[in-house]
């Protein structure tokens, strides 16, 4: 069984940390206004807020859970309410199974709304500085190599995935180009469906 206060992912990348740093202030703003967003809305809001940051402009909704995991680690290590509970799955209208399996999202969101987040921002910034130093940069791949990896993995594992995974082809290629493990890329789309 997975410990809900630990990372769900094998490693935290520099990209994960950089986007967590962008998403965190948006989440705090949501908490102040007692509001939730879907993964896609969070990514779009970040893109609007940071139009000149390449890492933000290249972000996709499907890998947002990895970035939110960085925020979740920060809040759990400090026994703070889990502000990532404000990000919900569009199709379900609620947090994903990885969250609801361990927590009552409505209860957690109420704790988030009641918490005074003003003094936490500086501590989060220091946490991000340390996390950036510890993040393992991924080796980027060419589009051609990413496409070949995706095709081979899918061919070898086709029975394990629903036919709808084909609709996520472009997003999988983007993740592979960022350097993510091919199995992890496919798994992220299954977890979000």
C-alpha positions in Angstrom: 0.0 0.0 0.0 1.2 3.5 -0.9 1.9 6.0 1.9 -0.3 9.0 1.0 2.4 11.5 2.3 5.1 10.3 -0.1 5.6 10.9 -3.7 3.7 8.7 -6.1 6.5 9.0 -8.7 9.9 7.4 -8.9 11.7 10.7 -9.0 11.0 14.4 -9.0 12.3 16.2 -12.0 13.4 19.8 -12.4 10.3 20.3 -14.6 8.1 19.0 -11.7 9.7 21.5 -9.3 9.5 24.5 -11.6 5.9 23.9 -12.4 5.0 23.3 -8.7 6.5 26.7 -8.0 4.1 28.2 -10.5 1.1 26.3 -9.5 1.4 26.9 -5.7 0.5 30.6 -5.7 -2.4 29.8 -7.9 -3.6 27.2 -5.4 -3.2 29.7 -2.6 -5.3 32.2 -4.5 -7.9 29.5 -5.0 -7.9 28.8 -1.3 -8.6 32.4 -0.5 -11.6 32.4 -2.8 -12.8 29.0 -1.8 -12.7 27.7 -5.4 -11.5 24.6 -7.2 -10.1 24.1 -10.8 -9.7 21.1 -13.0 -6.2 20.1 -14.1 -6.6 21.7 -17.5 -7.9 24.9 -16.0 -4.9 25.1 -13.6 -2.5 24.6 -16.5 -4.3 27.3 -18.6 -4.4 29.8 -15.7 -0.6 29.3 -15.3 -0.1 29.8 -19.0 -2.1 33.1 -18.9 -0.1 34.3 -15.8 3.3 33.4 -17.2 3.1 33.8 -21.0 6.9 34.2 -21.4 8.0 31.1 -19.3 8.7 28.3 -21.7 8.3 25.6 -19.0 4.8 26.8 -18.3 3.8 27.2 -21.9 4.9 23.6 -22.6 2.9 22.2 -19.6 0.1 19.7 -20.3 -2.7 18.8 -18.0 -2.0 15.1 -17.9 1.3 15.4 -16.1 0.0 18.0 -13.6 -0.3 15.4 -10.9 3.5 15.0 -10.8 3.8 18.7 -10.2 1.1 18.8 -7.6 2.9 15.9 -5.8 5.8 18.3 -5.1 3.3 20.7 -3.4 1.7 17.8 -1.6 5.1 16.7 -0.2 5.7 20.2 1.1 2.3 20.5 2.8 2.5 17.0 4.3 6.0 17.4 5.7 4.8 20.5 7.5 1.4 19.1 8.6 -0.4 21.7 6.5 -3.8 21.2 4.8 -3.4 19.6 1.4 -4.0 22.6 -1.0 -3.8 20.2 -4.0 -7.3 19.0 -3.0 -8.4 22.1 -4.9 -7.5 20.5 -8.2 -10.2 18.1 -9.5 -10.6 15.7 -12.3 -12.9 17.2 -15.1 -14.8 14.0 -15.8 -15.4 13.1 -12.2 -15.7 16.6 -10.7 -13.6 15.4 -7.8 -10.0 14.6 -6.8 -8.6 11.4 -8.2 -8.7 8.0 -6.6 -5.2 8.4 -5.3 -6.6 11.2 -3.1 -10.1 10.0 -2.3 -8.8 6.5 -1.3 -7.1 8.1 1.8 -8.9 11.4 2.4 -12.3 13.0 2.3 -11.7 15.8 -0.3 -14.5 18.0 1.0 -13.2 17.9 4.6 -9.6 18.6 3.4 -10.8 21.5 1.2 -12.6 23.0 4.2 -9.3 22.9 6.2 -7.5 24.5 3.2 -10.1 27.3 3.1 -9.8 28.0 6.8 -6.0 28.0 6.9 -4.0 31.3 6.9 -1.6 30.7 4.1 0.1 34.2 4.3 3.1 33.1 6.3 3.7 29.9 4.3 4.8 31.4 1.0 8.4 32.3 2.1 8.8 28.8 3.5 7.5 27.3 0.2 10.0 29.4 -1.8 12.9 28.0 0.3 11.6 24.5 -0.2 11.5 25.0 -3.9 15.1 26.3 -4.0 16.2 23.1 -2.2 14.0 20.9 -4.4 15.5 22.4 -7.6 19.0 21.6 -6.4 17.9 18.0 -5.7 15.8 17.5 -8.9 17.3 15.1 -11.4 17.2 16.7 -14.9 15.7 14.5 -17.5 17.5 13.8 -20.7 15.5 15.3 -23.5 14.6 13.1 -26.6 14.0 14.1 -30.2 10.5 13.8 -31.5 11.5 11.0 -33.7 13.0 8.9 -30.8 10.0 9.7 -28.6 7.6 8.5 -31.4 9.6 5.3 -31.9 9.7 4.6 -28.1 5.9 5.2 -27.8 5.1 3.0 -30.8 7.3 0.1 -29.7 6.0 0.2 -26.1 2.4 0.4 -27.3 3.0 -2.5 -29.7 4.6 -4.6 -27.0 1.9 -3.8 -24.4 -1.2 -3.2 -26.4 -3.5 -5.6 -24.5 -2.8 -3.7 -21.3 -4.3 -0.5 -22.5 -7.8 0.6 -23.7 -8.2 1.6 -27.3 -8.8 5.2 -26.1 -5.1 5.5 -25.2 -4.5 6.2 -29.0 -6.2 9.6 -28.4 -3.4 10.5 -26.1 -0.6 9.8 -28.6 0.5 13.4 -28.9 0.6 14.0 -25.2 2.6 10.8 -24.6 5.1 11.9 -27.3 5.5 15.3 -25.5 6.2 13.6 -22.2 8.7 11.3 -23.8 10.4 14.2 -25.4 10.7 15.7 -21.9 12.6 12.6 -20.9 10.0 10.7 -18.9 10.0 6.9 -18.7 7.8 5.3 -21.4 5.8 3.1 -18.9 5.3 6.0 -16.6 3.9 8.2 -19.5 1.3 5.5 -20.4 0.4 4.9 -16.8 -0.3 8.6 -16.2 -3.0 8.5 -18.9 -4.6 5.4 -17.5 -4.7 6.9 -14.0 -6.5 10.0 -15.4 -9.1 8.2 -17.4 
